[in-house]
Amino acid sequence: MIKREYPDAPVVAVAALILDKGRLLLVRRKNEPSQGLWSAPGGVVELGERTEDAVRREVEEETGMRIEIDRLLRVIDHIIKDRDGHVMFHYTIIYYVAHPGGGTLGASTDAEDAQWIPLDEVKNLPASRTFMSLIEDAKTKRWLNRS
């Protein structure tokens, strides 16, 4: 089992920015880190699992939606330190851009909620600085052009 809190090495994770008709599929996190914050659905890559397979599995587990991957977007390190400066969480997250491929939307496993949010309203949601920076960068560079 991967040690997620105070890890010995970064934890490899995946997430997908899933676009449909100007909306982004987001989940509100049930667990730390980022409990209660909105983010892209995703999770930890299992040993022996390809990242593309992991993101498809994690999105379906969290939201009930199947996805078709459009492209790799970016790799981001999400690092949270405790008050003493020790690394409490370190996720290396591989983000993909995707679109829906079927399924029925509903929050499950690590998500308190799952919703389609209009892209222009995402900035008003409580989310991590890392995630909001990714969204702003993606919008500025027109990486989220799929309608």
Buried (B, 14 or more C-beta within 10 A) or exposed (E): EEEBEEBEEBBBBBBBBBBBEEBBBBBBBBEEBBEEBBBBBBBBBEEEBEBBEBBBBBBBBBBBBBBEBBEEBBEBEBBBEEEEEEBBBBBBBBBBBBBBBEEEEEBEBBBEBBBBBEBEEBEEBEBBEBBBEBBEEBBEEEBBEBE
